Amino acid sequence: MRPRAKEVEALENYILKIKFDNGEIKKFDVKPYLNHKAFEELKDYKEFSKVKIAGLSIEWENGADICPDELYNNSYSI
């Protein structure tokens, strides 16, 4: 079963700190996504910081989200 994001916190430099339901805490770098149309609004850090848990993953107010597998597999443990 894929780990599910339980908590998310926006950090400096467009990094997300994510706690998963398997107990792992990881960081995910959103910077590579910011040039994609769906993520352009998030260049405004105020908008970026409005990230929240949604289903198995996370999303922002503008509807941008990241696939749960991408979020887990491309984040690094802390």
HTML snippet that shows the backbone in 3Dmol.js (N, CA, C, O; Angstrom):
<script src="https://3Dmol.org/build/3Dmol-min.js"></script>
<div id="view" style="width:600px;height:400px;position:relative"></div>
<script>
const pdb = `
ATOM      1  N   MET A   1       0.840  -1.185   0.000  1.00  0.00           N
ATOM      2  CA  MET A   1       0.000   0.000   0.000  1.00  0.00           C
ATOM      3  C   MET A   1       0.886   1.249   0.000  1.00  0.00           C
ATOM      4  O   MET A   1       1.865   1.312   0.743  1.00  0.00           O
ATOM      5  N   ARG A   2       0.555   2.217  -0.808  1.00  0.00           N
ATOM      6  CA  ARG A   2       1.366   3.432  -0.902  1.00  0.00           C
ATOM      7  C   ARG A   2       1.185   4.284   0.350  1.00  0.00           C
ATOM      8  O   ARG A   2       0.073   4.417   0.859  1.00  0.00           O
ATOM      9  N   PRO A   3       2.272   4.855   0.841  1.00  0.00           N
ATOM     10  CA  PRO A   3       2.171   5.761   1.989  1.00  0.00           C
ATOM     11  C   PRO A   3       1.337   6.996   1.632  1.00  0.00           C
ATOM     12  O   PRO A   3       1.391   7.509   0.514  1.00  0.00           O
ATOM     13  N   ARG A   4       0.591   7.437   2.593  1.00  0.00           N
ATOM     14  CA  ARG A   4      -0.301   8.583   2.413  1.00  0.00           C
ATOM     15  C   ARG A   4       0.233   9.775   3.211  1.00  0.00           C
ATOM     16  O   ARG A   4       0.660   9.622   4.356  1.00  0.00           O
ATOM     17  N   ALA A   5       0.206  10.956   2.602  1.00  0.00           N
ATOM     18  CA  ALA A   5       0.616  12.171   3.304  1.00  0.00           C
ATOM     19  C   ALA A   5      -0.405  12.480   4.397  1.00  0.00           C
ATOM     20  O   ALA A   5      -1.607  12.532   4.137  1.00  0.00           O
ATOM     21  N   LYS A   6       0.084  12.684   5.622  1.00  0.00           N
ATOM     22  CA  LYS A   6      -0.785  13.003   6.761  1.00  0.00           C
ATOM     23  C   LYS A   6      -0.673  14.460   7.171  1.00  0.00           C
ATOM     24  O   LYS A   6      -1.655  15.074   7.588  1.00  0.00           O
ATOM     25  N   GLU A   7       0.538  15.014   7.052  1.00  0.00           N
ATOM     26  CA  GLU A   7       0.795  16.402   7.420  1.00  0.00           C
ATOM     27  C   GLU A   7       1.731  16.997   6.397  1.00  0.00           C
ATOM     28  O   GLU A   7       2.605  16.311   5.866  1.00  0.00           O
ATOM     29  N   VAL A   8       1.548  18.282   6.117  1.00  0.00           N
ATOM     30  CA  VAL A   8       2.444  18.968   5.193  1.00  0.00           C
ATOM     31  C   VAL A   8       2.713  20.373   5.716  1.00  0.00           C
ATOM     32  O   VAL A   8       1.833  21.033   6.268  1.00  0.00           O
ATOM     33  N   GLU A   9       3.950  20.806   5.526  1.00  0.00           N
ATOM     34  CA  GLU A   9       4.366  22.142   5.958  1.00  0.00           C
ATOM     35  C   GLU A   9       5.243  22.740   4.864  1.00  0.00           C
ATOM     36  O   GLU A   9       6.179  22.096   4.391  1.00  0.00           O
ATOM     37  N   ALA A  10       4.941  23.963   4.468  1.00  0.00           N
ATOM     38  CA  ALA A  10       5.765  24.677   3.490  1.00  0.00           C
ATOM     39  C   ALA A  10       6.964  25.276   4.209  1.00  0.00           C
ATOM     40  O   ALA A  10       6.821  25.985   5.204  1.00  0.00           O
ATOM     41  N   LEU A  11       8.151  24.976   3.686  1.00  0.00           N
ATOM     42  CA  LEU A  11       9.390  25.519   4.227  1.00  0.00           C
ATOM     43  C   LEU A  11       9.971  26.537   3.263  1.00  0.00           C
ATOM     44  O   LEU A  11       9.431  26.743   2.175  1.00  0.00           O
ATOM     45  N   GLU A  12      11.053  27.168   3.648  1.00  0.00           N
ATOM     46  CA  GLU A  12      11.738  28.119   2.765  1.00  0.00           C
ATOM     47  C   GLU A  12      12.234  27.406   1.516  1.00  0.00           C
ATOM     48  O   GLU A  12      12.407  26.187   1.501  1.00  0.00           O
ATOM     49  N   ASN A  13      12.459  28.193   0.474  1.00  0.00           N
ATOM     50  CA  ASN A  13      13.066  27.709  -0.767  1.00  0.00           C
ATOM     51  C   ASN A  13      12.198  26.671  -1.492  1.00  0.00           C
ATOM     52  O   ASN A  13      12.716  25.804  -2.196  1.00  0.00           O
ATOM     53  N   TYR A  14      10.869  26.768  -1.315  1.00  0.00           N
ATOM     54  CA  TYR A  14       9.903  25.915  -2.012  1.00  0.00           C
ATOM     55  C   TYR A  14      10.107  24.428  -1.725  1.00  0.00           C
ATOM     56  O   TYR A  14      10.041  23.584  -2.619  1.00  0.00           O
ATOM     57  N   ILE A  15      10.354  24.143  -0.465  1.00  0.00           N
ATOM     58  CA  ILE A  15      10.488  22.769   0.014  1.00  0.00           C
ATOM     59  C   ILE A  15       9.260  22.446   0.872  1.00  0.00           C
ATOM     60  O   ILE A  15       8.797  23.281   1.648  1.00  0.00           O
ATOM     61  N   LEU A  16       8.747  21.235   0.722  1.00  0.00           N
ATOM     62  CA  LEU A  16       7.662  20.762   1.563  1.00  0.00           C
ATOM     63  C   LEU A  16       8.213  19.734   2.546  1.00  0.00           C
ATOM     64  O   LEU A  16       9.009  18.871   2.176  1.00  0.00           O
ATOM     65  N   LYS A  17       7.787  19.836   3.782  1.00  0.00           N
ATOM     66  CA  LYS A  17       8.085  18.824   4.789  1.00  0.00           C
ATOM     67  C   LYS A  17       6.811  18.018   4.953  1.00  0.00           C
ATOM     68  O   LYS A  17       5.756  18.563   5.276  1.00  0.00           O
ATOM     69  N   ILE A  18       6.916  16.714   4.726  1.00  0.00           N
ATOM     70  CA  ILE A  18       5.728  15.872   4.694  1.00  0.00           C
ATOM     71  C   ILE A  18       5.886  14.712   5.664  1.00  0.00           C
ATOM     72  O   ILE A  18       6.909  14.027   5.682  1.00  0.00           O
ATOM     73  N   LYS A  19       4.857  14.509   6.464  1.00  0.00           N
ATOM     74  CA  LYS A  19       4.806  13.329   7.334  1.00  0.00           C
ATOM     75  C   LYS A  19       3.831  12.355   6.700  1.00  0.00           C
ATOM     76  O   LYS A  19       2.690  12.704   6.395  1.00  0.00           O
ATOM     77  N   PHE A  20       4.300  11.120   6.504  1.00  0.00           N
ATOM     78  CA  PHE A  20       3.484  10.087   5.876  1.00  0.00           C
ATOM     79  C   PHE A  20       2.901   9.160   6.939  1.00  0.00           C
ATOM     80  O   PHE A  20       3.402   9.089   8.061  1.00  0.00           O
ATOM     81  N   ASP A  21       1.839   8.453   6.569  1.00  0.00           N
ATOM     82  CA  ASP A  21       1.161   7.597   7.534  1.00  0.00           C
ATOM     83  C   ASP A  21       1.973   6.362   7.944  1.00  0.00           C
ATOM     84  O   ASP A  21       1.562   5.630   8.844  1.00  0.00           O
ATOM     85  N   ASN A  22       3.106   6.125   7.304  1.00  0.00           N
ATOM     86  CA  ASN A  22       3.987   5.037   7.715  1.00  0.00           C
ATOM     87  C   ASN A  22       5.036   5.528   8.722  1.00  0.00           C
ATOM     88  O   ASN A  22       5.941   4.784   9.098  1.00  0.00           O
ATOM     89  N   GLY A  23       4.902   6.787   9.151  1.00  0.00           N
ATOM     90  CA  GLY A  23       5.802   7.362  10.145  1.00  0.00           C
ATOM     91  C   GLY A  23       6.997   8.105   9.572  1.00  0.00           C
ATOM     92  O   GLY A  23       7.700   8.798  10.307  1.00  0.00           O
ATOM     93  N   GLU A  24       7.239   7.973   8.274  1.00  0.00           N
ATOM     94  CA  GLU A  24       8.376   8.664   7.663  1.00  0.00           C
ATOM     95  C   GLU A  24       8.109  10.159   7.550  1.00  0.00           C
ATOM     96  O   GLU A  24       6.979  10.591   7.321  1.00  0.00           O
ATOM     97  N   ILE A  25       9.163  10.931   7.714  1.00  0.00           N
ATOM     98  CA  ILE A  25       9.112  12.372   7.480  1.00  0.00           C
ATOM     99  C   ILE A  25      10.118  12.664   6.385  1.00  0.00           C
ATOM    100  O   ILE A  25      11.293  12.317   6.498  1.00  0.00           O
ATOM    101  N   LYS A  26       9.649  13.307   5.324  1.00  0.00           N
ATOM    102  CA  LYS A  26      10.490  13.545   4.151  1.00  0.00           C
ATOM    103  C   LYS A  26      10.354  14.992   3.694  1.00  0.00           C
ATOM    104  O   LYS A  26       9.427  15.700   4.088  1.00  0.00           O
ATOM    105  N   LYS A  27      11.292  15.416   2.858  1.00  0.00           N
ATOM    106  CA  LYS A  27      11.227  16.727   2.223  1.00  0.00           C
ATOM    107  C   LYS A  27      11.113  16.541   0.720  1.00  0.00           C
ATOM    108  O   LYS A  27      11.715  15.637   0.141  1.00  0.00           O
ATOM    109  N   PHE A  28      10.326  17.415   0.101  1.00  0.00           N
ATOM    110  CA  PHE A  28      10.088  17.372  -1.339  1.00  0.00           C
ATOM    111  C   PHE A  28      10.351  18.752  -1.905  1.00  0.00           C
ATOM    112  O   PHE A  28       9.799  19.742  -1.424  1.00  0.00           O
ATOM    113  N   ASP A  29      11.191  18.823  -2.922  1.00  0.00           N
ATOM    114  CA  ASP A  29      11.560  20.085  -3.565  1.00  0.00           C
ATOM    115  C   ASP A  29      10.586  20.385  -4.703  1.00  0.00           C
ATOM    116  O   ASP A  29      10.524  19.639  -5.681  1.00  0.00           O
ATOM    117  N   VAL A  30       9.836  21.459  -4.580  1.00  0.00           N
ATOM    118  CA  VAL A  30       8.835  21.819  -5.588  1.00  0.00           C
ATOM    119  C   VAL A  30       9.428  22.711  -6.689  1.00  0.00           C
ATOM    120  O   VAL A  30       8.784  22.906  -7.721  1.00  0.00           O
ATOM    121  N   LYS A  31      10.621  23.250  -6.500  1.00  0.00           N
ATOM    122  CA  LYS A  31      11.208  24.181  -7.478  1.00  0.00           C
ATOM    123  C   LYS A  31      11.183  23.670  -8.920  1.00  0.00           C
ATOM    124  O   LYS A  31      10.863  24.450  -9.817  1.00  0.00           O
ATOM    125  N   PRO A  32      11.504  22.400  -9.187  1.00  0.00           N
ATOM    126  CA  PRO A  32      11.477  21.941 -10.586  1.00  0.00           C
ATOM    127  C   PRO A  32      10.093  22.023 -11.246  1.00  0.00           C
ATOM    128  O   PRO A  32       9.998  22.004 -12.473  1.00  0.00           O
ATOM    129  N   TYR A  33       9.045  22.112 -10.467  1.00  0.00           N
ATOM    130  CA  TYR A  33       7.680  22.153 -10.997  1.00  0.00           C
ATOM    131  C   TYR A  33       7.189  23.572 -11.270  1.00  0.00           C
ATOM    132  O   TYR A  33       6.202  23.754 -11.984  1.00  0.00           O
ATOM    133  N   LEU A  34       7.853  24.564 -10.721  1.00  0.00           N
ATOM    134  CA  LEU A  34       7.335  25.933 -10.754  1.00  0.00           C
ATOM    135  C   LEU A  34       7.234  26.534 -12.145  1.00  0.00           C
ATOM    136  O   LEU A  34       6.539  27.535 -12.319  1.00  0.00           O
ATOM    137  N   ASN A  35       7.897  25.967 -13.138  1.00  0.00           N
ATOM    138  CA  ASN A  35       7.791  26.492 -14.497  1.00  0.00           C
ATOM    139  C   ASN A  35       6.655  25.858 -15.287  1.00  0.00           C
ATOM    140  O   ASN A  35       6.396  26.253 -16.424  1.00  0.00           O
ATOM    141  N   HIS A  36       5.983  24.888 -14.704  1.00  0.00           N
ATOM    142  CA  HIS A  36       4.813  24.287 -15.342  1.00  0.00           C
ATOM    143  C   HIS A  36       3.598  25.172 -15.073  1.00  0.00           C
ATOM    144  O   HIS A  36       3.451  25.733 -13.987  1.00  0.00           O
ATOM    145  N   LYS A  37       2.748  25.285 -16.057  1.00  0.00           N
ATOM    146  CA  LYS A  37       1.603  26.195 -15.983  1.00  0.00           C
ATOM    147  C   LYS A  37       0.775  26.046 -14.705  1.00  0.00           C
ATOM    148  O   LYS A  37       0.408  27.047 -14.089  1.00  0.00           O
ATOM    149  N   ALA A  38       0.482  24.826 -14.305  1.00  0.00           N
ATOM    150  CA  ALA A  38      -0.364  24.602 -13.127  1.00  0.00           C
ATOM    151  C   ALA A  38       0.277  25.119 -11.840  1.00  0.00           C
ATOM    152  O   ALA A  38      -0.420  25.383 -10.860  1.00  0.00           O
ATOM    153  N   PHE A  39       1.588  25.263 -11.842  1.00  0.00           N
ATOM    154  CA  PHE A  39       2.302  25.649 -10.629  1.00  0.00           C
ATOM    155  C   PHE A  39       2.792  27.100 -10.638  1.00  0.00           C
ATOM    156  O   PHE A  39       3.368  27.558  -9.651  1.00  0.00           O
ATOM    157  N   GLU A  40       2.573  27.824 -11.730  1.00  0.00           N
ATOM    158  CA  GLU A  40       3.100  29.192 -11.858  1.00  0.00           C
ATOM    159  C   GLU A  40       2.675  30.104 -10.711  1.00  0.00           C
ATOM    160  O   GLU A  40       3.483  30.890 -10.219  1.00  0.00           O
ATOM    161  N   GLU A  41       1.431  30.011 -10.285  1.00  0.00           N
ATOM    162  CA  GLU A  41       0.948  30.864  -9.180  1.00  0.00           C
ATOM    163  C   GLU A  41       1.718  30.621  -7.892  1.00  0.00           C
ATOM    164  O   GLU A  41       1.783  31.493  -7.026  1.00  0.00           O
ATOM    165  N   LEU A  42       2.300  29.441  -7.768  1.00  0.00           N
ATOM    166  CA  LEU A  42       2.991  29.078  -6.532  1.00  0.00           C
ATOM    167  C   LEU A  42       4.360  29.736  -6.411  1.00  0.00           C
ATOM    168  O   LEU A  42       5.012  29.626  -5.373  1.00  0.00           O
ATOM    169  N   LYS A  43       4.796  30.415  -7.462  1.00  0.00           N
ATOM    170  CA  LYS A  43       6.036  31.191  -7.369  1.00  0.00           C
ATOM    171  C   LYS A  43       5.887  32.293  -6.329  1.00  0.00           C
ATOM    172  O   LYS A  43       6.873  32.768  -5.765  1.00  0.00           O
ATOM    173  N   ASP A  44       4.642  32.694  -6.084  1.00  0.00           N
ATOM    174  CA  ASP A  44       4.323  33.617  -4.998  1.00  0.00           C
ATOM    175  C   ASP A  44       4.331  32.776  -3.722  1.00  0.00           C
ATOM    176  O   ASP A  44       3.448  31.944  -3.515  1.00  0.00           O
ATOM    177  N   TYR A  45       5.329  32.997  -2.873  1.00  0.00           N
ATOM    178  CA  TYR A  45       5.494  32.145  -1.699  1.00  0.00           C
ATOM    179  C   TYR A  45       4.252  32.134  -0.803  1.00  0.00           C
ATOM    180  O   TYR A  45       3.970  31.143  -0.131  1.00  0.00           O
ATOM    181  N   LYS A  46       3.531  33.227  -0.804  1.00  0.00           N
ATOM    182  CA  LYS A  46       2.303  33.291  -0.014  1.00  0.00           C
ATOM    183  C   LYS A  46       1.303  32.225  -0.489  1.00  0.00           C
ATOM    184  O   LYS A  46       0.636  31.585   0.322  1.00  0.00           O
ATOM    185  N   GLU A  47       1.212  32.046  -1.799  1.00  0.00           N
ATOM    186  CA  GLU A  47       0.330  31.015  -2.367  1.00  0.00           C
ATOM    187  C   GLU A  47       0.914  29.620  -2.129  1.00  0.00           C
ATOM    188  O   GLU A  47       0.186  28.682  -1.804  1.00  0.00           O
ATOM    189  N   PHE A  48       2.211  29.495  -2.291  1.00  0.00           N
ATOM    190  CA  PHE A  48       2.878  28.218  -2.061  1.00  0.00           C
ATOM    191  C   PHE A  48       2.622  27.708  -0.641  1.00  0.00           C
ATOM    192  O   PHE A  48       2.416  26.513  -0.425  1.00  0.00           O
ATOM    193  N   SER A  49       2.640  28.617   0.304  1.00  0.00           N
ATOM    194  CA  SER A  49       2.508  28.227   1.714  1.00  0.00           C
ATOM    195  C   SER A  49       1.096  27.773   2.086  1.00  0.00           C
ATOM    196  O   SER A  49       0.877  27.320   3.209  1.00  0.00           O
ATOM    197  N   LYS A  50       0.142  27.883   1.172  1.00  0.00           N
ATOM    198  CA  LYS A  50      -1.237  27.468   1.441  1.00  0.00           C
ATOM    199  C   LYS A  50      -1.473  25.993   1.107  1.00  0.00           C
ATOM    200  O   LYS A  50      -2.617  25.571   0.935  1.00  0.00           O
ATOM    201  N   VAL A  51      -0.410  25.222   1.016  1.00  0.00           N
ATOM    202  CA  VAL A  51      -0.510  23.795   0.707  1.00  0.00           C
ATOM    203  C   VAL A  51      -1.279  23.075   1.805  1.00  0.00           C
ATOM    204  O   VAL A  51      -1.202  23.442   2.977  1.00  0.00           O
ATOM    205  N   LYS A  52      -2.028  22.036   1.408  1.00  0.00           N
ATOM    206  CA  LYS A  52      -2.825  21.285   2.377  1.00  0.00           C
ATOM    207  C   LYS A  52      -2.903  19.818   1.952  1.00  0.00           C
ATOM    208  O   LYS A  52      -2.592  19.476   0.811  1.00  0.00           O
ATOM    209  N   ILE A  53      -3.314  18.970   2.866  1.00  0.00           N
ATOM    210  CA  ILE A  53      -3.530  17.557   2.585  1.00  0.00           C
ATOM    211  C   ILE A  53      -4.816  17.407   1.775  1.00  0.00           C
ATOM    212  O   ILE A  53      -5.819  18.066   2.047  1.00  0.00           O
ATOM    213  N   ALA A  54      -4.766  16.527   0.774  1.00  0.00           N
ATOM    214  CA  ALA A  54      -5.946  16.253  -0.051  1.00  0.00           C
ATOM    215  C   ALA A  54      -5.902  14.793  -0.487  1.00  0.00           C
ATOM    216  O   ALA A  54      -5.053  14.415  -1.294  1.00  0.00           O
ATOM    217  N   GLY A  55      -6.786  13.989   0.026  1.00  0.00           N
ATOM    218  CA  GLY A  55      -6.805  12.569  -0.338  1.00  0.00           C
ATOM    219  C   GLY A  55      -5.506  11.887   0.068  1.00  0.00           C
ATOM    220  O   GLY A  55      -5.105  11.940   1.231  1.00  0.00           O
ATOM    221  N   LEU A  56      -4.855  11.247  -0.894  1.00  0.00           N
ATOM    222  CA  LEU A  56      -3.588  10.555  -0.637  1.00  0.00           C
ATOM    223  C   LEU A  56      -2.382  11.472  -0.722  1.00  0.00           C
ATOM    224  O   LEU A  56      -1.268  11.062  -0.396  1.00  0.00           O
ATOM    225  N   SER A  57      -2.588  12.700  -1.153  1.00  0.00           N
ATOM    226  CA  SER A  57      -1.463  13.576  -1.439  1.00  0.00           C
ATOM    227  C   SER A  57      -1.682  14.983  -0.885  1.00  0.00           C
ATOM    228  O   SER A  57      -2.301  15.164   0.163  1.00  0.00           O
ATOM    229  N   ILE A  58      -1.164  15.966  -1.605  1.00  0.00           N
ATOM    230  CA  ILE A  58      -1.274  17.365  -1.199  1.00  0.00           C
ATOM    231  C   ILE A  58      -1.770  18.191  -2.380  1.00  0.00           C
ATOM    232  O   ILE A  58      -1.679  17.762  -3.530  1.00  0.00           O
ATOM    233  N   GLU A  59      -2.299  19.387  -2.086  1.00  0.00           N
ATOM    234  CA  GLU A  59      -2.729  20.289  -3.152  1.00  0.00           C
ATOM    235  C   GLU A  59      -2.729  21.721  -2.644  1.00  0.00           C
ATOM    236  O   GLU A  59      -2.624  21.984  -1.446  1.00  0.00           O
ATOM    237  N   TRP A  60      -2.849  22.637  -3.598  1.00  0.00           N
ATOM    238  CA  TRP A  60      -2.908  24.061  -3.294  1.00  0.00           C
ATOM    239  C   TRP A  60      -4.282  24.600  -3.677  1.00  0.00           C
ATOM    240  O   TRP A  60      -5.067  23.922  -4.341  1.00  0.00           O
ATOM    241  N   GLU A  61      -4.558  25.824  -3.249  1.00  0.00           N
ATOM    242  CA  GLU A  61      -5.867  26.437  -3.502  1.00  0.00           C
ATOM    243  C   GLU A  61      -6.208  26.544  -4.982  1.00  0.00           C
ATOM    244  O   GLU A  61      -7.384  26.507  -5.345  1.00  0.00           O
ATOM    245  N   ASN A  62      -5.192  26.676  -5.852  1.00  0.00           N
ATOM    246  CA  ASN A  62      -5.467  26.817  -7.285  1.00  0.00           C
ATOM    247  C   ASN A  62      -5.732  25.474  -7.956  1.00  0.00           C
ATOM    248  O   ASN A  62      -5.949  25.424  -9.167  1.00  0.00           O
ATOM    249  N   GLY A  63      -5.718  24.372  -7.181  1.00  0.00           N
ATOM    250  CA  GLY A  63      -5.997  23.052  -7.721  1.00  0.00           C
ATOM    251  C   GLY A  63      -4.755  22.264  -8.108  1.00  0.00           C
ATOM    252  O   GLY A  63      -4.858  21.074  -8.409  1.00  0.00           O
ATOM    253  N   ALA A  64      -3.595  22.888  -8.109  1.00  0.00           N
ATOM    254  CA  ALA A  64      -2.352  22.175  -8.425  1.00  0.00           C
ATOM    255  C   ALA A  64      -2.121  21.103  -7.363  1.00  0.00           C
ATOM    256  O   ALA A  64      -2.341  21.324  -6.172  1.00  0.00           O
ATOM    257  N   ASP A  65      -1.678  19.948  -7.822  1.00  0.00           N
ATOM    258  CA  ASP A  65      -1.377  18.872  -6.888  1.00  0.00           C
ATOM    259  C   ASP A  65      -0.200  18.061  -7.413  1.00  0.00           C
ATOM    260  O   ASP A  65       0.273  18.272  -8.530  1.00  0.00           O
ATOM    261  N   ILE A  66       0.255  17.142  -6.595  1.00  0.00           N
ATOM    262  CA  ILE A  66       1.365  16.276  -6.980  1.00  0.00           C
ATOM    263  C   ILE A  66       0.926  14.837  -6.740  1.00  0.00           C
ATOM    264  O   ILE A  66       0.396  14.504  -5.680  1.00  0.00           O
ATOM    265  N   CYS A  67       1.152  14.001  -7.726  1.00  0.00           N
ATOM    266  CA  CYS A  67       0.801  12.585  -7.651  1.00  0.00           C
ATOM    267  C   CYS A  67       1.390  11.973  -6.378  1.00  0.00           C
ATOM    268  O   CYS A  67       2.549  12.231  -6.056  1.00  0.00           O
ATOM    269  N   PRO A  68       0.617  11.176  -5.656  1.00  0.00           N
ATOM    270  CA  PRO A  68       1.119  10.590  -4.409  1.00  0.00           C
ATOM    271  C   PRO A  68       2.415   9.795  -4.579  1.00  0.00           C
ATOM    272  O   PRO A  68       3.298   9.864  -3.725  1.00  0.00           O
ATOM    273  N   ASP A  69       2.534   9.041  -5.676  1.00  0.00           N
ATOM    274  CA  ASP A  69       3.759   8.266  -5.911  1.00  0.00           C
ATOM    275  C   ASP A  69       4.947   9.193  -6.150  1.00  0.00           C
ATOM    276  O   ASP A  69       6.040   8.955  -5.637  1.00  0.00           O
ATOM    277  N   GLU A  70       4.734  10.231  -6.916  1.00  0.00           N
ATOM    278  CA  GLU A  70       5.788  11.223  -7.176  1.00  0.00           C
ATOM    279  C   GLU A  70       6.217  11.879  -5.868  1.00  0.00           C
ATOM    280  O   GLU A  70       7.408  12.045  -5.605  1.00  0.00           O
ATOM    281  N   LEU A  71       5.260  12.238  -5.076  1.00  0.00           N
ATOM    282  CA  LEU A  71       5.525  12.914  -3.802  1.00  0.00           C
ATOM    283  C   LEU A  71       6.370  12.036  -2.886  1.00  0.00           C
ATOM    284  O   LEU A  71       7.335  12.508  -2.286  1.00  0.00           O
ATOM    285  N   TYR A  72       6.013  10.783  -2.782  1.00  0.00           N
ATOM    286  CA  TYR A  72       6.743   9.880  -1.882  1.00  0.00           C
ATOM    287  C   TYR A  72       8.085   9.444  -2.475  1.00  0.00           C
ATOM    288  O   TYR A  72       9.111   9.505  -1.798  1.00  0.00           O
ATOM    289  N   ASN A  73       8.079   9.008  -3.725  1.00  0.00           N
ATOM    290  CA  ASN A  73       9.293   8.444  -4.324  1.00  0.00           C
ATOM    291  C   ASN A  73      10.374   9.475  -4.626  1.00  0.00           C
ATOM    292  O   ASN A  73      11.553   9.128  -4.688  1.00  0.00           O
ATOM    293  N   ASN A  74       9.994  10.735  -4.815  1.00  0.00           N
ATOM    294  CA  ASN A  74      10.981  11.754  -5.153  1.00  0.00           C
ATOM    295  C   ASN A  74      11.244  12.720  -4.012  1.00  0.00           C
ATOM    296  O   ASN A  74      11.730  13.830  -4.229  1.00  0.00           O
ATOM    297  N   SER A  75      10.930  12.308  -2.818  1.00  0.00           N
ATOM    298  CA  SER A  75      11.267  13.106  -1.635  1.00  0.00           C
ATOM    299  C   SER A  75      12.405  12.397  -0.923  1.00  0.00           C
ATOM    300  O   SER A  75      12.688  11.228  -1.184  1.00  0.00           O
ATOM    301  N   TYR A  76      13.047  13.113  -0.027  1.00  0.00           N
ATOM    302  CA  TYR A  76      14.187  12.528   0.688  1.00  0.00           C
ATOM    303  C   TYR A  76      13.936  12.559   2.181  1.00  0.00           C
ATOM    304  O   TYR A  76      13.360  13.502   2.724  1.00  0.00           O
ATOM    305  N   SER A  77      14.387  11.500   2.822  1.00  0.00           N
ATOM    306  CA  SER A  77      14.176  11.345   4.268  1.00  0.00           C
ATOM    307  C   SER A  77      14.982  12.364   5.049  1.00  0.00           C
ATOM    308  O   SER A  77      16.074  12.763   4.645  1.00  0.00           O
ATOM    309  N   ILE A  78      14.420  12.780   6.182  1.00  0.00           N
ATOM    310  CA  ILE A  78      15.154  13.687   7.068  1.00  0.00           C
ATOM    311  C   ILE A  78      15.241  13.065   8.448  1.00  0.00           C
ATOM    312  O   ILE A  78      15.820  13.660   9.358  1.00  0.00           O
TER     313      ILE A  78
END
`;
const viewer = $3Dmol.createViewer("view");
viewer.addModel(pdb, "pdb");
viewer.setStyle({}, {cartoon: {color: "spectrum"}});
viewer.zoomTo();
viewer.render();
</script>
